[in-house]
Amino acid sequence: MERTLPWKPLLCLLFLLSTGCDRAEKQKIAAQLQQDKEAISSVVKKSYRALCGPEFVTSTDSHDRLAEMQQVFTPALMEPVLKYWQESPKTCKRRFPSYSDPSATFVEGDKAQIGAFFGHQSYIDIPMELIRQGDGKWKITAIDFASLHEFEKNGRVTGEVQKQIDLLKKRSFKQHRDSPVLTRTAPERVSKSPLTSMEQTVTEQDSSWLDVLLTIGKYALYLVAIILILALVAVLWIGYGLVFAGHRLFKASCRDPSIQKIPVAERWAMAVGAPYAIAGNNHWARRVVNDDSVEAENDCKNEVESLADMWGVFDRDSLLEQLLALFVAGHRPVYEEQIKNDSEMPDAEYRAFAQQLAQNAKSSSEAKERLWQLQMVRKNRRKICDIDFCAWDMVRFVMLCNSGAQVGYITQREMVDFSMLAARRVQQHYRSWRELAGHFLLARWYWKATDKRHLITHILFKKAITSLLEEQGSPWRTLPWDTPLPEGTETAFAWACGVSTADVVEVRSDTPDKAIYEAN
């Protein structure tokens, strides 16, 4: 029977042996590199002691400055070093570096380039070069004396020297990154004999793939960052378009001559609800149906959902119920009575009530809002005690009429007639469009100032009102405040709501005129 050699096990054994030898060799290189850096650091410290140590004395335990210089400097460098020391030996400690910078130490075979710094005085590096002698010891072979003089004079080095140090740090970092990790449990001591250039150099093949991956990863991150920035810009641009689309529609309507065909009184009545029309991207004077049937259907569906969610309006009856409640009372009696009581409340009662609200505000948003309202009234912030909530309720009344007509709960004629009721009422309560705007904004601020969502929309309403007051061709600028408005629409409204005309009466006492728009 013929015997064959076990080739596969032998090949595996050879592979393991070669891998082990290669790993041991790399460990040896890493240990030698670490030992070289420690030796270089020691040489720099000795050079500082040789130049800046104690003066010559005759006692046997004193160091010989010249001998110490010869141990750390090459013969060719001795003369310029002595000259440098003789210039001002007393200030040597402030003018000569004492530490090598580990992050700026690059060893290549028997040569080394380093940056040495001044320790406690400054971390500015000064370039130095070292060479390994035949006995394996390192000596300083070159010092940038010009940089030393520059540092002594100005406390810094030139930009060219700093670039040189930065490049050196990059080379040092790459050498540290590419060098094998030193195993701490290596049993043998590293030989102090110098390594050959072949042993000292780490092959490019070991790290090239890592460099490629790092480069790809870096540019991939750049690409992701650019995509995210572009996406953010797109979102902001789209959001800006959605939020301020109503302003573009309003500006177009201000230049639309066909608006003049609508009777002045009707335009005046619809202009009362213009702040909501602009903020909601609707036409302030007429119903505009989207040319696209699908988009028009979606617009109608969104309006139906908005009425149901925010007003509890699902049909004609529930709409008329809300309109009647707004016209007769709204927030007026509740808020005006609340402000009156809060402002006249005795101090002791106020403190007790505020303390109770503060305790409840920890778990209740309603209590937090009520506490804020109480504090604003006690301080009479923005002249809140002089507010007339009629603007708040009547502007919303016209808006609700418009929305109801948009979805077909009431007719266009009913929308105009009902809005005329609110228009005549605000004409009786205020003296100008600006005064109406001031009381509306102040009431909205008092209503939900602690709610961040309403705080954001409040900014949109302020912008809408600013456009109404300042835009050329705006109804608030072209329609005089004292425009005659027809009477007699109360009967139609009362009949639609199923009540008598006598029931369509405001449940509140008259409030004097105020001018507080500027406070908002």
C-alpha positions as CSV (number, residue, x, y, z in Angstrom):
1,M,0.0,0.0,0.0
2,E,1.5,3.3,-1.1
3,R,1.8,6.0,1.5
4,T,1.2,9.6,0.7
5,L,2.2,12.7,2.6
6,P,-0.6,14.6,4.4
7,W,-0.2,17.7,2.2
8,K,-3.2,19.6,3.4
9,P,-2.3,19.5,7.1
10,L,1.3,20.4,6.2
11,L,0.2,23.4,4.2
12,C,-2.1,24.5,7.0
13,L,0.8,24.2,9.5
14,L,3.1,26.2,7.2
15,F,0.5,28.9,6.8
16,L,0.0,29.1,10.6
17,L,3.8,29.3,11.1
18,S,4.3,32.0,8.5
19,T,1.3,34.0,9.9
20,G,2.7,33.7,13.4
21,C,6.2,34.8,12.3
22,D,4.7,37.8,10.4
23,R,2.7,38.8,13.4
24,A,5.7,38.5,15.7
25,E,7.8,40.6,13.3
26,K,5.1,43.3,13.3
27,Q,5.0,43.3,17.0
28,K,8.7,43.7,17.1
29,I,8.4,46.7,14.7
30,A,5.7,48.3,16.9
31,A,7.8,47.8,20.0
32,Q,10.9,49.3,18.4
33,L,8.8,52.4,17.2
34,Q,7.5,52.9,20.7
35,Q,11.0,52.5,22.2
36,D,12.4,55.0,19.7
37,K,9.8,57.6,20.6
38,E,10.6,57.2,24.3
39,A,14.3,57.6,23.6
40,I,13.7,60.7,21.5
41,S,11.6,62.2,24.3
42,S,14.4,61.5,26.7
43,V,17.0,63.2,24.4
44,V,14.9,66.4,24.2
45,K,14.6,66.6,27.9
46,K,18.4,66.0,28.3
47,S,19.1,68.7,25.7
48,Y,17.0,71.2,27.8
49,R,18.9,70.2,30.9
50,A,22.3,70.5,29.2
51,L,21.5,74.0,27.9
52,C,19.3,75.4,30.8
53,G,20.5,73.4,33.8
54,P,22.6,74.6,36.7
55,E,25.8,76.6,36.1
56,F,29.3,75.0,36.2
57,V,30.5,74.3,39.7
58,T,33.7,72.6,40.9
59,S,32.0,69.9,43.0
60,T,32.3,66.4,41.8
61,D,28.5,65.8,41.8
62,S,27.8,68.7,39.4
63,H,27.1,68.0,35.7
64,D,29.5,68.9,33.0
65,R,27.4,71.1,30.6
66,L,29.7,70.5,27.6
67,A,29.8,66.7,28.1
68,E,26.0,66.6,28.4
69,M,25.7,68.7,25.2
70,Q,27.9,66.2,23.4
71,Q,25.6,63.4,24.5
72,V,22.5,64.9,22.9
73,F,23.8,67.1,20.0
74,T,25.8,65.9,16.9
75,P,29.3,67.5,16.5
76,A,28.1,69.6,13.6
77,L,25.4,71.2,15.8
78,M,27.5,71.9,18.8
79,E,28.8,75.3,17.6
80,P,25.4,76.9,16.8
81,V,24.0,75.5,20.0
82,L,26.8,77.0,22.1
83,K,26.3,80.3,20.3
84,Y,22.6,80.3,21.0
85,W,23.2,79.5,24.7
86,Q,25.9,82.2,25.0
87,E,23.5,84.9,23.7
88,S,21.4,84.9,26.9
89,P,21.9,81.9,29.2
90,K,19.8,83.4,31.9
91,T,16.6,83.4,29.8
92,C,17.3,79.9,28.3
93,K,14.5,78.3,30.3
94,R,12.0,80.6,28.6
95,R,13.5,80.2,25.1
96,F,14.3,76.5,24.6
97,P,11.8,73.7,24.3
98,S,11.8,70.9,26.8
99,Y,9.4,68.3,25.6
100,S,8.8,66.4,22.4
101,D,5.3,66.4,21.0
102,P,4.1,62.8,20.6
103,S,1.6,63.8,18.0
104,A,4.4,65.4,15.9
105,T,7.0,62.7,16.1
106,F,7.8,60.8,12.8
107,V,10.5,58.0,12.8
108,E,11.8,56.7,9.6
109,G,14.6,54.2,9.9
110,D,17.6,55.9,11.6
111,K,16.1,59.4,11.1
112,A,13.4,61.3,13.0
113,Q,11.5,64.5,12.6
114,I,9.8,66.0,15.6
115,G,8.1,69.1,17.0
116,A,9.4,70.2,20.5
117,F,7.3,72.5,22.7
118,F,7.9,74.6,25.8
119,G,5.8,72.7,28.3
120,H,4.1,74.9,30.8
121,Q,4.8,78.1,28.8
122,S,3.5,77.3,25.4
123,Y,2.3,74.4,23.2
124,I,3.8,75.9,20.0
125,D,6.1,73.3,18.4
126,I,9.6,74.0,17.1
127,P,10.9,71.7,14.3
128,M,13.9,69.4,15.2
129,E,15.6,66.5,13.4
130,L,17.4,63.6,15.1
131,I,19.6,60.7,13.8
132,R,20.4,57.3,15.3
133,Q,24.1,56.9,15.9
134,G,26.1,53.7,15.4
135,D,25.7,52.8,19.0
136,G,21.9,53.0,18.7
137,K,21.6,56.3,20.6
138,W,19.6,59.2,19.2
139,K,21.1,62.7,18.8
140,I,19.7,66.0,17.7
141,T,21.1,66.9,14.3
142,A,19.1,70.1,13.4
143,I,17.2,72.8,15.3
144,D,15.1,75.6,13.7
145,F,16.9,78.4,15.6
146,A,15.0,81.0,13.4
147,S,11.8,79.7,14.9
148,L,13.2,79.9,18.4
149,H,14.1,83.6,17.8
150,E,10.7,84.3,16.3
151,F,9.0,82.7,19.4
152,E,11.2,84.7,21.7
153,K,10.4,87.9,19.9
154,N,6.6,87.5,19.1
155,G,5.5,84.5,21.1
156,R,4.6,82.5,17.9
157,V,6.1,80.9,14.8
158,T,5.7,81.8,11.2
159,G,2.9,80.4,9.1
160,E,5.4,78.4,7.0
161,V,6.8,76.7,10.1
162,Q,3.2,76.0,11.4
163,K,2.4,74.4,8.0
164,Q,5.5,72.2,8.4
165,I,4.4,71.1,11.9
166,D,0.9,70.4,10.6
167,L,2.3,68.2,7.8
168,L,4.6,66.4,10.3
169,K,1.5,65.7,12.6
170,K,-0.3,64.2,9.6
171,R,2.7,61.9,8.8
172,S,2.9,61.0,12.5
173,F,-0.8,60.2,12.7
174,K,-0.6,58.0,9.6
175,Q,2.4,56.1,11.0
176,H,0.6,55.5,14.3
177,R,-2.5,54.4,12.5
178,D,-0.8,52.0,10.1
179,S,1.6,50.5,12.7
180,P,0.5,47.2,14.2
181,V,-1.0,47.2,17.7
182,L,1.6,46.4,20.3
183,T,0.6,43.3,22.4
184,R,1.3,44.0,26.0
185,T,1.8,40.4,27.0
186,A,4.8,39.9,24.6
187,P,7.3,37.7,26.6
188,E,10.5,38.8,24.9
189,R,12.3,42.1,25.4
190,V,12.8,44.2,22.3
191,S,16.3,44.4,21.2
192,K,17.9,47.8,21.5
193,S,19.8,47.4,18.2
194,P,18.5,49.6,15.4
195,L,16.1,48.2,12.8
196,T,16.8,48.1,9.1
197,S,14.7,50.3,6.9
198,M,12.9,47.2,5.6
199,E,11.8,46.3,9.1
200,Q,10.8,49.9,10.0
201,T,8.6,50.5,6.9
202,V,5.0,49.2,7.1
203,T,3.9,48.1,3.7
204,E,1.3,50.1,1.8
205,Q,-0.8,46.9,1.1
206,D,-1.6,46.6,4.8
207,S,-3.4,49.9,5.0
208,S,-4.4,50.8,1.4
209,W,-7.8,49.1,1.7
210,L,-8.5,50.9,4.9
211,D,-7.6,54.3,3.3
212,V,-10.0,53.5,0.5
213,L,-12.8,52.7,2.9
214,L,-12.2,55.8,5.0
215,T,-12.1,58.0,1.9
216,I,-15.4,56.4,0.6
217,G,-17.0,56.8,4.0
218,K,-15.9,60.5,4.2
219,Y,-17.4,61.4,0.8
220,A,-20.5,59.4,1.5
221,L,-21.0,61.5,4.7
222,Y,-20.5,64.6,2.6
223,L,-23.1,63.4,0.1
224,V,-25.6,62.5,2.9
225,A,-25.1,65.9,4.4
226,I,-25.7,67.7,1.1
227,I,-28.9,65.6,0.5
228,L,-30.2,66.4,4.0
229,I,-29.5,70.1,3.5
230,L,-31.3,70.1,0.1
231,A,-34.2,68.2,1.6
232,L,-34.5,70.7,4.4
233,V,-34.4,73.6,2.0
234,A,-37.1,71.9,-0.1
235,V,-39.3,71.4,3.0
236,L,-38.8,75.0,4.1
237,W,-39.6,76.3,0.6
238,I,-42.7,74.1,0.3
239,G,-43.8,75.1,3.8
240,Y,-43.3,78.7,3.1
241,G,-45.4,78.3,-0.1
242,L,-48.2,76.6,1.8
243,V,-48.2,79.0,4.7
244,F,-47.9,82.2,2.7
245,A,-49.9,81.1,-0.3
246,G,-52.9,83.1,0.9
247,H,-50.8,86.3,0.8
248,R,-50.0,85.8,-2.9
249,L,-53.7,85.2,-3.6
250,F,-54.6,88.3,-1.6
251,K,-52.1,90.5,-3.4
252,A,-53.5,89.3,-6.7
253,S,-57.0,90.1,-5.6
254,C,-55.9,93.7,-4.7
255,R,-55.0,94.2,-8.3
256,D,-58.1,92.4,-9.7
257,P,-60.4,95.1,-11.3
258,S,-63.4,92.6,-11.4
259,I,-63.7,92.9,-7.6
260,Q,-65.1,96.4,-8.1
261,K,-68.2,94.8,-9.7
262,I,-69.2,93.4,-6.3
263,P,-71.4,95.9,-4.4
264,V,-69.5,98.1,-2.0
265,A,-71.6,97.0,1.1
266,E,-71.0,93.3,0.3
267,R,-67.3,93.8,-0.1
268,W,-67.3,95.7,3.2
269,A,-69.0,92.8,5.0
270,M,-66.7,90.2,3.5
271,A,-63.6,92.3,4.3
272,V,-64.4,91.8,8.0
273,G,-63.5,88.1,7.7
274,A,-60.4,88.8,5.5
275,P,-57.8,87.8,8.1
276,Y,-59.0,84.2,8.2
277,A,-59.4,84.2,4.4
278,I,-55.7,85.2,3.9
279,A,-54.4,82.8,6.6
280,G,-56.5,80.0,5.1
281,N,-55.4,80.6,1.5
282,N,-59.0,81.6,0.4
283,H,-60.3,84.6,-1.5
284,W,-61.6,87.2,0.8
285,A,-64.5,88.4,-1.4
286,R,-65.8,85.4,-3.4
287,R,-65.9,81.7,-3.5
288,V,-63.1,80.4,-5.8
289,V,-63.4,76.8,-7.0
290,N,-60.3,75.0,-8.2
291,D,-60.2,74.3,-11.9
292,D,-59.1,70.7,-11.3
293,S,-62.2,68.7,-10.3
294,V,-60.2,66.4,-8.1
295,E,-58.4,69.3,-6.3
296,A,-61.8,71.0,-5.9
297,E,-63.2,67.9,-4.3
298,N,-60.2,67.6,-2.0
299,D,-60.6,71.3,-1.0
300,C,-64.2,70.8,-0.1
301,K,-63.4,67.6,1.8
302,N,-60.7,69.4,3.8
303,E,-63.1,72.2,4.6
304,V,-65.8,69.8,5.8
305,E,-63.3,68.0,8.1
306,S,-62.0,71.3,9.5
307,L,-65.6,72.5,10.3
308,A,-66.3,69.2,12.0
309,D,-63.0,69.0,14.0
310,M,-62.8,72.7,15.1
311,W,-66.4,73.8,15.3
312,G,-68.5,70.7,15.7
313,V,-70.3,71.6,12.5
314,F,-71.5,68.6,10.4
315,D,-74.5,70.1,8.5
316,R,-76.6,73.2,8.0
317,D,-78.4,72.9,11.4
318,S,-75.2,72.6,13.4
319,L,-73.7,75.5,11.4
320,L,-76.6,77.8,12.1
321,E,-76.5,76.8,15.8
322,Q,-72.8,77.9,16.0
323,L,-73.5,81.1,14.1
324,L,-76.4,82.1,16.4
325,A,-74.2,81.4,19.5
326,L,-71.4,83.5,18.1
327,F,-73.7,86.4,17.1
328,V,-75.6,86.5,20.4
329,A,-72.8,85.8,22.8
330,G,-69.6,84.1,21.7
331,H,-66.7,84.6,24.0
332,R,-67.8,88.1,24.9
333,P,-69.8,87.7,28.2
334,V,-67.5,85.0,29.6
335,Y,-64.2,86.7,28.9
336,E,-65.4,90.2,29.8
337,E,-66.8,89.0,33.1
338,Q,-63.6,87.0,33.8
339,I,-61.4,90.0,33.1
340,K,-63.6,92.3,35.3
341,N,-63.5,89.8,38.2
342,D,-59.7,89.2,37.9
343,S,-58.9,92.9,37.8
344,E,-61.1,93.7,40.9
345,M,-60.1,90.7,42.9
346,P,-58.6,91.6,46.4
347,D,-54.8,90.9,46.7
348,A,-55.2,88.1,49.3
349,E,-57.8,86.3,47.2
350,Y,-55.7,86.8,44.1
351,R,-52.6,85.2,45.7
352,A,-54.6,82.2,47.0
353,F,-56.3,81.7,43.6
354,A,-53.0,82.0,41.7
355,Q,-51.3,79.5,44.1
356,Q,-54.1,77.1,43.5
357,L,-53.9,77.5,39.7
358,A,-50.1,77.1,39.9
359,Q,-50.5,73.8,41.7
360,N,-53.1,72.5,39.2
361,A,-51.0,73.8,36.2
362,K,-48.5,71.0,36.8
363,S,-51.0,68.5,35.4
364,S,-53.5,70.6,33.6
365,S,-53.0,72.8,30.5
366,E,-56.4,74.6,31.2
367,A,-55.1,75.6,34.6
368,K,-51.9,76.8,33.1
369,E,-53.8,78.9,30.6
370,R,-56.1,80.3,33.3
371,L,-53.1,81.2,35.5
372,W,-51.5,83.1,32.6
373,Q,-54.7,85.0,31.8
374,L,-55.1,85.9,35.5
375,Q,-51.5,87.3,35.6
376,M,-51.9,89.2,32.4
377,V,-55.1,90.9,33.7
378,R,-53.5,91.8,37.1
379,K,-50.6,93.5,35.2
380,N,-53.0,94.9,32.6
381,R,-50.5,93.7,29.9
382,R,-51.2,95.2,26.5
383,K,-54.1,97.0,28.1
384,I,-56.0,93.8,28.2
385,C,-58.6,95.3,30.7
386,D,-59.8,97.6,27.9
387,I,-60.4,94.9,25.3
388,D,-63.7,94.6,23.4
389,F,-64.2,91.0,22.3
390,C,-66.7,91.9,19.6
391,A,-64.0,91.9,17.0
392,W,-62.9,88.4,18.0
393,D,-66.4,87.0,17.7
394,M,-67.6,88.9,14.6
395,V,-64.5,88.2,12.5
396,R,-64.9,84.5,13.3
397,F,-68.6,84.8,12.5
398,V,-67.9,86.0,8.9
399,M,-65.2,83.3,8.5
400,L,-67.7,80.6,9.5
401,C,-70.3,82.0,7.1
402,N,-67.7,81.8,4.3
403,S,-66.7,78.3,5.2
404,G,-70.3,77.1,5.4
405,A,-70.9,78.5,1.9
406,Q,-67.8,76.8,0.6
407,V,-69.2,73.4,1.5
408,G,-72.8,74.1,0.6
409,Y,-74.3,74.3,4.1
410,I,-75.7,77.8,3.3
411,T,-76.1,79.6,0.1
412,Q,-74.0,82.4,-1.3
413,R,-76.8,84.9,-0.7
414,E,-77.2,83.7,2.9
415,M,-73.4,84.1,3.4
416,V,-73.5,87.7,2.4
417,D,-76.7,88.6,4.3
418,F,-75.5,86.9,7.5
419,S,-72.0,88.5,7.2
420,M,-73.8,91.9,6.9
421,L,-75.1,91.5,10.4
422,A,-71.5,91.1,11.8
423,A,-70.3,94.0,9.6
424,R,-72.9,96.4,11.0
425,R,-72.1,95.4,14.6
426,V,-68.3,96.0,14.2
427,Q,-69.1,99.4,12.6
428,Q,-71.0,100.3,15.8
429,H,-68.2,99.1,18.2
430,Y,-65.1,100.5,16.5
431,R,-63.9,103.6,14.7
432,S,-61.6,102.2,12.1
433,W,-60.2,99.0,10.5
434,R,-57.0,99.5,12.5
435,E,-59.0,99.5,15.7
436,L,-60.9,96.4,14.7
437,A,-57.5,94.7,13.9
438,G,-56.1,95.7,17.3
439,H,-58.9,94.2,19.3
440,F,-59.0,91.0,17.2
441,L,-55.3,90.3,17.7
442,L,-55.5,91.2,21.4
443,A,-58.4,88.8,21.9
444,R,-56.7,86.0,20.1
445,W,-53.6,86.5,22.2
446,Y,-55.6,86.4,25.4
447,W,-57.5,83.3,24.1
448,K,-54.6,80.9,23.5
449,A,-51.3,82.5,24.2
450,T,-49.9,79.6,26.2
451,D,-50.6,77.1,23.3
452,K,-47.5,77.0,21.1
453,R,-49.5,75.9,18.0
454,H,-51.7,79.0,18.3
455,L,-48.7,81.1,19.0
456,I,-47.3,80.2,15.6
457,T,-50.6,80.8,13.8
458,H,-50.8,84.1,15.6
459,I,-47.8,85.3,13.7
460,L,-49.6,84.4,10.5
461,F,-52.6,86.4,11.5
462,K,-50.4,89.4,12.4
463,K,-48.9,89.2,8.9
464,A,-52.3,88.9,7.3
465,I,-53.6,92.0,9.2
466,T,-50.4,93.9,8.3
467,S,-51.1,93.1,4.6
468,L,-54.7,94.3,5.0
469,L,-53.6,97.6,6.5
470,E,-50.7,98.3,4.2
471,E,-51.2,96.5,0.8
472,Q,-52.1,98.9,-2.0
473,G,-55.6,98.0,-3.1
474,S,-56.5,96.2,0.1
475,P,-60.2,96.4,1.1
476,W,-59.2,97.8,4.5
477,R,-57.5,100.8,2.6
478,T,-60.0,101.3,-0.2
479,L,-63.3,100.8,1.7
480,P,-64.1,103.7,4.1
481,W,-65.0,102.7,7.6
482,D,-68.3,104.6,7.6
483,T,-69.5,102.9,4.4
484,P,-73.4,102.7,4.6
485,L,-74.5,99.1,5.2
486,P,-78.1,97.9,4.6
487,E,-80.3,96.9,7.5
488,G,-83.1,94.3,7.8
489,T,-81.0,91.1,7.5
490,E,-81.7,90.1,11.1
491,T,-85.1,88.7,10.0
492,A,-83.6,86.3,7.4
493,F,-81.0,85.1,9.9
494,A,-83.5,84.6,12.7
495,W,-85.8,82.7,10.3
496,A,-83.0,80.5,9.2
497,C,-82.0,79.7,12.8
498,G,-85.6,79.0,13.8
499,V,-85.8,81.8,16.4
500,S,-87.6,85.1,16.6
501,T,-86.0,88.4,15.6
502,A,-86.0,89.5,19.2
503,D,-83.7,86.5,20.0
504,V,-81.1,87.8,17.7
505,V,-79.8,90.3,20.2
506,E,-76.4,90.7,21.7
507,V,-76.2,89.5,25.3
508,R,-73.8,92.1,26.7
509,S,-73.5,95.7,27.6
510,D,-71.9,98.2,25.3
511,T,-68.2,98.7,25.7
512,P,-66.5,102.1,25.0
513,D,-64.4,102.5,21.9
514,K,-60.7,101.8,22.3
515,A,-57.6,102.2,20.1
516,I,-55.1,99.5,21.1
517,Y,-53.9,98.0,17.9
518,E,-50.4,99.4,18.5
519,A,-50.1,97.4,21.7
520,N,-50.2,94.2,19.6
